[in-house]
Amino acid sequence: MHAGTLIYSRRTALISLALTSLLVAALGANPFGALYLLPAVLFLFPFVLIIMLRMAGPLPALIALGMMAGGTGLWVSPGAAIVSFVYLLVPLAVYYGCMHLRVPGQRAMEIVIAAYIATVVILFIIVNRRLGGDPYGALSQQLIDGLNGIAERDSLLNAFYQYGMLALPQELAQNPLVEAAQGGWTFSPQVLDEFYKQISLRVGLWLRALVPSLISSHSLFVGIGGLFMGEHFGRRQNRQADEAALLDIPAEERPGLALPPFSQWVLPKAYVTPLFVMGGLSLVARLLRQPVLAIGGQMLYNVAAACFTLQGLAFVNHLQKAKGTRPGLRGFTLLALGLVLPQAAMILGIFEQLSDARKLRKTQNNQPTDRRDE
C-alpha cells in the first residue's frame, strides 16, 4: 500500500465529513452542549473515526478528528479540546499503522487496546496534575459554574427535580422559589446550594468510576468491537465499489486487517481461563467489602464481562446469519443488545464458551488469511 494514499474514496470522504460536521454541531450548538459533546468524545467518536479511517482514508479521518476536537474547544474549553484530540488520535493512528504493516488481526486488537489504555492513563496523570490533584472536584465545579451561567439553568434543574434526579428536604420543598430581579421566578439560594451539592456528588462519583471503566471495559469494546466494525463497513464498501468502480485506489492497495467475520470470532484460548479467574476474583473482592479491593474487583469484572459480552454478540450474530436475517436488522440487534442488555449478551457469551455451540474450538484461529466479511 502506497504511503501517500490518504483518501480511499472521495465520495465516502465528502459524505462522512458532512455528517461529522452536522453531528458535532448538533451536539454542541445547544445550551447543554458540553453535556452531549464530552460523552460523545469518550464513547462514540472513537468508533466513528475507526469506521471513517477504514472507509474514507486517513486524511478524512484526521479532518473529522479536527472537527471533533475543534467543537470540544468551542463549546467546552481549549484544554478539553487538547485532551480530546490526543484521546482520539492515538488509537486511530495505531489502527492505521497496523493496517499498513499488515499486523495479524488478533495482534492488532491487542496493540490498539494497549495504546488506548496507555493514552487514558497518561492523560489522567496529566489532567490530575494540572487540576491540582483533585480532578473530580475541579471538573464538578466547572460543570456547576457552566450550569450557573446559562439562561436555561432553572428549567434544567426543574426537569431534573421533577424526574427525581434531584431531591429537596421537606423544609425547602415547601417553598423553593423566590422572585427574580429581572422578573419572574427562580430557585432560592438555599435550593440552588442543595441542588449543586447533589450534582457535585453525583458527577464526582461518575468521574471516579469513569477512568477505571475506560481502562477495563471501553478499551476492549474499542479495540475489538471497533476494529470489527471498521473492517465490516470497509469490506462492504469495497465489494460495492468493485461493482461500481467508485474506489480511488486499486483493490490490491486497499488497507485492512485479516479478521474473520464477526459471527465466527471467538475469544482466544489463551485468554479464556484468565478471564474466568478474573470473574472469580471480582466476586471475592465484592464479598470482602474492602474499599481498596472494590475498585480492583470491579475492573476485573469489567474485563471479563466485556470479553464475554463481545463473544455473546458474535454468537447472536451467528444465529441470525444462520436464519437469514437481513444485515440491517442484525446490526440493530447487536447495537440494542450491547447497549440495553449487555448482561444478557455476557451470559450468552459464557454459555457459548462453555458449550462450543458454534463448533469453533477445534479449529479456533483468530488470525485468518481469509479476509471475507459478512
C-alpha positions as CSV (number, residue, x, y, z in Angstrom):
1,M,0.0,0.0,0.0
2,H,1.4,3.4,-1.0
3,A,2.4,5.6,1.9
4,G,0.9,8.6,0.1
5,T,-2.6,7.2,-0.2
6,L,-4.6,9.5,2.0
7,I,-8.1,9.2,0.6
8,Y,-9.5,5.8,-0.3
9,S,-12.9,7.1,-1.6
10,R,-13.6,10.7,-2.3
11,R,-17.3,10.2,-2.3
12,T,-17.2,8.5,1.1
13,A,-14.9,11.2,2.4
14,L,-17.2,14.0,1.4
15,I,-20.3,12.3,2.8
16,S,-18.6,11.3,6.1
17,L,-17.2,14.7,6.7
18,A,-20.5,16.4,6.0
19,L,-22.2,14.0,8.5
20,T,-19.4,14.6,11.1
21,S,-19.8,18.4,10.9
22,L,-23.6,18.1,11.3
23,L,-23.2,15.7,14.3
24,V,-20.7,17.9,16.1
25,A,-22.8,21.0,15.5
26,A,-26.0,19.3,16.6
27,L,-24.3,18.1,19.8
28,G,-22.5,21.3,20.7
29,A,-24.8,24.1,19.4
30,N,-27.3,24.0,22.3
31,P,-27.4,25.3,25.9
32,F,-26.1,21.9,27.2
33,G,-23.5,21.3,24.5
34,A,-20.8,20.1,26.9
35,L,-23.1,17.5,28.4
36,Y,-23.6,16.0,25.0
37,L,-20.1,16.5,23.4
38,L,-18.0,15.1,26.2
39,P,-19.8,11.7,26.4
40,A,-19.7,11.6,22.6
41,V,-15.9,12.1,22.6
42,L,-15.4,9.4,25.1
43,F,-17.8,6.7,23.9
44,L,-19.0,7.4,20.3
45,F,-16.3,9.3,18.4
46,P,-13.6,6.6,18.6
47,F,-15.9,4.2,16.7
48,V,-16.8,6.9,14.2
49,L,-13.2,7.6,13.4
50,I,-12.2,4.0,13.1
51,I,-15.0,3.4,10.6
52,M,-14.2,6.6,8.7
53,L,-10.5,5.7,8.5
54,R,-11.3,2.3,7.1
55,M,-13.8,3.5,4.6
56,A,-12.6,7.0,3.6
57,G,-8.9,7.1,4.4
58,P,-6.5,8.7,6.9
59,L,-6.9,12.3,5.7
60,P,-10.7,12.5,6.0
61,A,-10.4,10.7,9.4
62,L,-7.9,13.3,10.6
63,I,-10.1,16.2,9.4
64,A,-13.0,14.7,11.2
65,L,-10.9,14.4,14.3
66,G,-10.1,18.1,14.0
67,M,-13.8,18.9,13.8
68,M,-14.5,16.9,16.9
69,A,-11.7,18.5,18.9
70,G,-12.5,21.9,17.5
71,G,-16.1,21.6,18.5
72,T,-15.0,20.5,22.0
73,G,-12.8,23.6,22.2
74,L,-15.5,25.9,21.0
75,W,-18.3,24.6,23.3
76,V,-16.4,23.2,26.3
77,S,-12.9,24.6,26.7
78,P,-9.5,24.7,24.9
79,G,-8.0,22.3,27.4
80,A,-10.7,19.8,26.8
81,A,-10.0,20.1,23.1
82,I,-6.4,19.2,23.5
83,V,-7.2,16.2,25.7
84,S,-9.9,15.1,23.2
85,F,-7.5,15.4,20.3
86,V,-4.9,13.2,21.9
87,Y,-7.5,10.7,23.3
88,L,-9.0,10.2,19.8
89,L,-5.8,10.4,17.8
90,V,-3.6,7.7,19.4
91,P,-5.9,4.6,18.9
92,L,-6.7,5.8,15.4
93,A,-3.0,6.2,14.5
94,V,-2.2,2.8,15.9
95,Y,-5.0,1.2,13.9
96,Y,-3.7,3.0,10.8
97,G,-0.2,1.6,11.5
98,C,-1.5,-1.9,12.0
99,M,-3.3,-1.8,8.6
100,H,-0.2,-0.5,6.8
101,L,2.1,-3.1,8.4
102,R,-0.4,-6.0,7.8
103,V,-0.4,-6.9,11.5
104,P,-2.4,-10.1,12.2
105,G,-5.9,-9.4,13.4
106,Q,-5.6,-10.6,17.0
107,R,-2.3,-8.8,17.5
108,A,-3.7,-5.6,16.1
109,M,-6.5,-5.8,18.6
110,E,-4.0,-6.2,21.4
111,I,-1.9,-3.3,20.2
112,V,-4.9,-0.9,19.9
113,I,-6.2,-1.9,23.3
114,A,-2.8,-1.3,24.9
115,A,-2.4,2.0,23.1
116,Y,-5.9,3.1,24.2
117,I,-5.2,2.2,27.9
118,A,-1.8,3.9,27.9
119,T,-3.4,7.1,26.4
120,V,-6.1,7.1,29.1
121,V,-3.6,6.6,31.9
122,I,-1.2,9.3,30.7
123,L,-4.0,11.8,30.1
124,F,-5.4,11.1,33.5
125,I,-2.0,11.7,35.1
126,I,-1.5,15.0,33.2
127,V,-5.1,16.3,33.9
128,N,-4.7,15.3,37.6
129,R,-1.5,17.3,37.9
130,R,-3.0,20.3,36.0
131,L,-6.1,20.4,38.3
132,G,-4.1,20.3,41.5
133,G,-4.5,16.7,42.4
134,D,-8.3,16.8,42.7
135,P,-9.6,16.4,39.1
136,Y,-13.0,15.2,40.2
137,G,-13.8,18.2,42.4
138,A,-12.4,20.6,39.9
139,L,-14.4,19.2,37.0
140,S,-17.5,19.0,39.1
141,Q,-17.1,22.7,40.0
142,Q,-16.5,23.6,36.3
143,L,-19.8,21.9,35.4
144,I,-21.6,23.8,38.2
145,D,-20.1,27.1,37.1
146,G,-21.1,26.4,33.5
147,L,-24.6,25.4,34.6
148,N,-24.9,28.5,36.7
149,G,-24.1,30.7,33.8
150,I,-26.7,29.6,31.3
151,A,-30.1,31.1,30.9
152,E,-31.9,27.8,30.9
153,R,-30.4,26.8,34.3
154,D,-33.7,26.9,36.2
155,S,-35.5,24.9,33.5
156,L,-32.9,22.2,33.5
157,L,-32.8,22.0,37.3
158,N,-36.6,21.8,37.5
159,A,-36.6,19.0,34.9
160,F,-34.1,17.0,37.0
161,Y,-36.1,17.7,40.1
162,Q,-39.4,16.7,38.5
163,Y,-38.0,13.4,37.2
164,G,-36.5,12.5,40.6
165,M,-32.8,13.0,39.7
166,L,-32.5,15.8,42.3
167,A,-34.3,16.0,45.7
168,L,-35.1,18.6,48.3
169,P,-35.6,18.2,52.1
170,Q,-39.1,19.0,53.1
171,E,-38.4,22.4,54.6
172,L,-37.0,23.6,51.2
173,A,-39.5,21.7,49.0
174,Q,-42.4,23.7,50.6
175,N,-41.3,27.0,49.1
176,P,-38.4,26.5,46.7
177,L,-38.9,29.7,44.5
178,V,-38.2,33.4,45.0
179,E,-38.9,36.3,42.8
180,A,-36.1,37.1,40.3
181,A,-34.6,40.5,40.0
182,Q,-35.4,40.6,36.2
183,G,-39.0,39.5,36.9
184,G,-40.4,36.0,37.1
185,W,-39.3,33.4,39.5
186,T,-36.1,31.5,40.3
187,F,-34.9,28.9,42.8
188,S,-33.9,30.3,46.2
189,P,-30.2,30.4,47.1
190,Q,-30.7,27.6,49.6
191,V,-32.4,25.4,47.0
192,L,-29.6,26.1,44.4
193,D,-27.0,25.3,47.0
194,E,-28.7,21.9,47.7
195,F,-29.0,21.1,44.1
196,Y,-25.4,22.0,43.4
197,K,-24.2,19.8,46.3
198,Q,-26.1,16.8,44.9
199,I,-24.9,17.4,41.3
200,S,-21.3,17.7,42.5
201,L,-21.6,14.5,44.5
202,R,-23.1,12.5,41.6
203,V,-20.8,13.9,39.0
204,G,-17.8,13.2,41.3
205,L,-18.9,9.6,41.7
206,W,-19.4,9.2,38.0
207,L,-16.0,10.7,37.2
208,R,-14.3,8.4,39.8
209,A,-15.8,5.4,38.0
210,L,-15.0,6.7,34.5
211,V,-11.3,6.2,34.2
212,P,-11.4,2.6,35.6
213,S,-14.3,1.8,33.2
214,L,-12.5,3.3,30.2
215,I,-9.4,1.2,31.0
216,S,-11.0,-2.1,31.9
217,S,-14.1,-2.1,29.7
218,H,-14.3,0.5,26.9
219,S,-10.8,-0.2,25.8
220,L,-11.9,-3.7,24.8
221,F,-15.0,-2.5,23.0
222,V,-12.9,-0.1,21.0
223,G,-10.0,-2.5,20.4
224,I,-12.2,-5.5,19.5
225,G,-15.6,-4.2,18.6
226,G,-14.3,-1.1,16.9
227,L,-11.9,-2.9,14.7
228,F,-14.6,-5.4,13.6
229,M,-16.9,-2.5,12.8
230,G,-14.2,-0.8,10.8
231,E,-13.4,-4.0,8.8
232,H,-17.1,-4.8,8.3
233,F,-18.0,-1.4,6.8
234,G,-14.7,-1.2,4.9
235,R,-15.1,-4.6,3.2
236,R,-18.7,-3.9,2.4
237,Q,-17.7,-0.7,0.7
238,N,-15.0,-2.5,-1.2
239,R,-17.5,-5.0,-2.6
240,Q,-19.9,-2.3,-3.6
241,A,-17.2,-0.2,-5.1
242,D,-15.8,-3.1,-7.1
243,E,-19.1,-3.4,-8.8
244,A,-19.5,0.4,-9.5
245,A,-15.8,1.2,-9.8
246,L,-16.1,4.0,-7.2
247,L,-12.9,3.5,-5.1
248,D,-10.0,5.7,-5.9
249,I,-7.2,3.1,-5.3
250,P,-6.7,-0.3,-6.8
251,A,-8.0,-3.4,-4.9
252,E,-4.5,-4.7,-4.1
253,E,-3.7,-1.4,-2.4
254,R,-6.8,-1.2,-0.2
255,P,-5.9,-1.4,3.6
256,G,-7.4,-3.8,6.1
257,L,-6.8,-6.4,8.7
258,A,-7.1,-10.2,8.4
259,L,-10.1,-10.6,10.7
260,P,-12.7,-13.4,10.4
261,P,-16.4,-12.4,10.1
262,F,-17.6,-11.3,13.5
263,S,-20.1,-14.2,13.6
264,Q,-17.1,-16.5,13.6
265,W,-15.0,-14.7,16.1
266,V,-14.3,-16.4,19.5
267,L,-12.1,-15.5,22.4
268,P,-8.5,-16.7,22.0
269,K,-7.9,-19.9,24.0
270,A,-5.0,-18.3,26.0
271,Y,-7.4,-15.7,27.4
272,V,-10.4,-17.9,28.5
273,T,-9.0,-19.3,31.7
274,P,-7.6,-15.9,32.9
275,L,-11.0,-14.3,32.2
276,F,-12.8,-16.9,34.4
277,V,-10.2,-16.3,37.1
278,M,-10.8,-12.6,36.9
279,G,-14.5,-13.1,37.3
280,G,-14.0,-15.3,40.3
281,L,-11.6,-12.8,41.9
282,S,-14.1,-10.0,41.4
283,L,-16.7,-11.9,43.3
284,V,-14.3,-12.5,46.2
285,A,-13.4,-8.8,46.2
286,R,-17.1,-7.9,46.5
287,L,-17.6,-10.3,49.4
288,L,-14.7,-8.9,51.3
289,R,-16.3,-5.4,51.1
290,Q,-12.9,-3.6,51.3
291,P,-12.9,-0.2,49.5
292,V,-9.4,-0.7,48.3
293,L,-10.2,-4.1,46.8
294,A,-13.6,-2.9,45.4
295,I,-12.1,-0.9,42.5
296,G,-9.7,-3.6,41.5
297,G,-12.5,-6.2,41.7
298,Q,-14.8,-4.0,39.6
299,M,-12.1,-3.6,37.0
300,L,-11.5,-7.4,36.9
301,Y,-15.2,-7.9,36.4
302,N,-15.4,-5.3,33.7
303,V,-12.6,-7.0,31.7
304,A,-14.3,-10.4,31.9
305,A,-17.8,-9.0,31.3
306,A,-16.7,-7.0,28.2
307,C,-14.9,-10.0,26.6
308,F,-17.8,-12.4,27.2
309,T,-20.3,-9.8,26.1
310,L,-18.4,-9.4,22.8
311,Q,-18.4,-13.2,22.3
312,G,-22.1,-13.3,23.2
313,L,-22.8,-10.7,20.5
314,A,-20.8,-12.7,18.0
315,F,-22.9,-15.8,18.9
316,V,-26.1,-13.8,18.4
317,N,-24.8,-12.6,15.0
318,H,-24.0,-16.2,14.1
319,L,-27.6,-17.4,14.9
320,Q,-29.1,-14.5,13.0
321,K,-27.0,-15.2,9.9
322,A,-27.9,-18.9,10.1
323,K,-31.6,-17.8,10.0
324,G,-31.0,-15.5,7.0
325,T,-31.7,-12.3,9.0
326,R,-31.1,-9.1,7.0
327,P,-27.8,-7.3,7.7
328,G,-29.5,-4.1,8.9
329,L,-31.6,-6.0,11.4
330,R,-28.6,-7.9,12.6
331,G,-26.7,-4.7,13.2
332,F,-29.6,-3.1,15.0
333,T,-29.9,-6.3,17.2
334,L,-26.2,-6.2,18.2
335,L,-26.4,-2.5,19.0
336,A,-29.5,-2.8,21.1
337,L,-28.3,-5.9,22.9
338,G,-24.9,-4.4,23.6
339,L,-26.4,-1.1,24.9
340,V,-29.6,-2.2,26.6
341,L,-28.9,-5.8,27.7
342,P,-25.2,-6.3,28.0
343,Q,-25.5,-8.7,30.8
344,A,-27.7,-11.0,28.6
345,A,-25.1,-10.9,26.0
346,M,-22.4,-11.7,28.6
347,I,-24.4,-14.7,29.8
348,L,-24.8,-15.9,26.2
349,G,-21.0,-15.5,25.7
350,I,-20.2,-17.6,28.8
351,F,-22.7,-20.2,27.6
352,E,-21.2,-20.4,24.1
353,Q,-17.7,-20.5,25.5
354,L,-18.6,-23.5,27.7
355,S,-20.8,-25.3,25.2
356,D,-19.0,-24.5,22.0
357,A,-22.4,-24.1,20.3
358,R,-20.8,-22.8,17.1
359,K,-18.3,-25.7,17.0
360,L,-15.3,-23.4,16.6
361,R,-13.0,-24.7,19.3
362,K,-11.3,-27.5,17.4
363,T,-10.4,-25.2,14.5
364,Q,-10.1,-22.0,16.5
365,N,-7.9,-19.5,14.8
366,N,-8.4,-15.7,15.2
367,Q,-5.7,-14.8,12.7
368,P,-7.1,-16.0,9.4
369,T,-5.7,-15.0,6.0
370,D,-9.2,-15.1,4.5
371,R,-10.5,-11.5,4.6
372,R,-14.0,-12.1,3.5
373,D,-16.7,-10.4,5.7
374,E,-20.3,-11.0,6.3
